[in-house]
Amino acid sequence: MTTAILLQVNSQVQSYIMMGLLALVFYFFMIRPQIKKQKDQKKFVEELKKGDKVVTTAGIHGKIVEIADTTILVEVDNGVKIRFDKAAISLDSSKALNAEKKA
C-alpha cells in the first residue's frame, strides 16, 4: 500500500517538474524575445530625429520633418506631409531601408 502511494506522489512530482520545464521553455522562446523586441522598438522610437528616413507599419516611406511628444510629421513627397503616432513607425522596415541606403 505504501509503495502505491509513493508511486503516485512520484508521478505527481514528475508532472510538476514537467510543467515547470514547459513554463521555462515557453518563457525563453516566446515571452523573453517579445519583451526584447518591445524594448528595442521603444529605444528606436525615442532615438528618432529630424531628417531620419522611416517606414510606417502601413508601409509608407518618408523623412521625418518634425517630432512632437507622441507624434511625428513625415514628408512623403515634395510638400506632402502626414502626421503619425510614434508607435506607427516600424523598427524592422526602417532599419532595412536605412541599410539599403548605406550599401
N, C-alpha and C positions, 0 to 999 in steps of 0.2 A: 504494500500500500504506500509506503514512503517513497519507493522507487518511482511509482506513477506520479506522485506529487512533485518529486524532484524533476522528472522529465517534463512535466507541464510548466514548471517555473523556468526551467532551462529554455523551453520553447518560447515562452513569453519574453525572456531576456533577449534571445536572438531576434525576435520580432522588433523589439525596441531598438536594438543596435542597428538593424537593417533600416528602420525608419529614420534613425539619426544619420546614418550614412547617406541615405537618399536625400535628406534635407541638406546636408553639406554639399553634395554634388549639385543639387538644384541651385544652391546659393552661389557656388563658384562658377557655374556655367551659364546661369540665367540672370540672377539678380546683380551680382557684382559687376559684370560687364555693362549692364544697363546703367548702373549708378555712375560708372566711369564715363560713359558716353554723355550722360546728362551734365556732369561736371565740365567735360571738355566743351560742350555746346555753350554752357554758361560763360566759361572763360573766353571763348571765341567772341561771343556777343559783347562782352564787356570790353574787349580789346579793339573793337571796330573803330575806325577813324575815318574822317572825311577823305575822300579820294579812293577808298578801297573798292575794288570790284567784287560784287557779291551776286549770288543766285538765291532767289527765294524758294520756299518749299513748293511753290506753284510753278517754278521753272523760269521765272522772269529774271533776266540778266540786266545788270545796271551798275552804276557807280554811285557811291554814297555822296550826297551833296550836303546833308545836314543831319545832325544827330541830336535827338531830344532824350528825355528821361526813359520813355518806354517805346518811342517810335523813331524811325529813320526816314529820311526823304531820299529816294533813289531816282536818279536820272536814267531813264531807259532809252531815250533818244534825244536828239538836239532839242532842248526846250521842253521835253515831256518828262514831268516828274510825278512820281507816285509815292504816297506815304504808306509805310508798312510798320507793323508792330515788329519789335526786335526779334520776337520769337519766330517770325516767319522767315528768318534768314537760315539757309541750310548750310551747316558746317561742312559736310562732305562735298557737296556740289561746289561751294565757294572755294574750298581748298583745291579741288580738281581744276577749276577754272584758272586760279592763280598759278598752279603748277604748269599748266599748258602755256601760259603767257611767258613764264621764265624759260621754258625749254626752247 
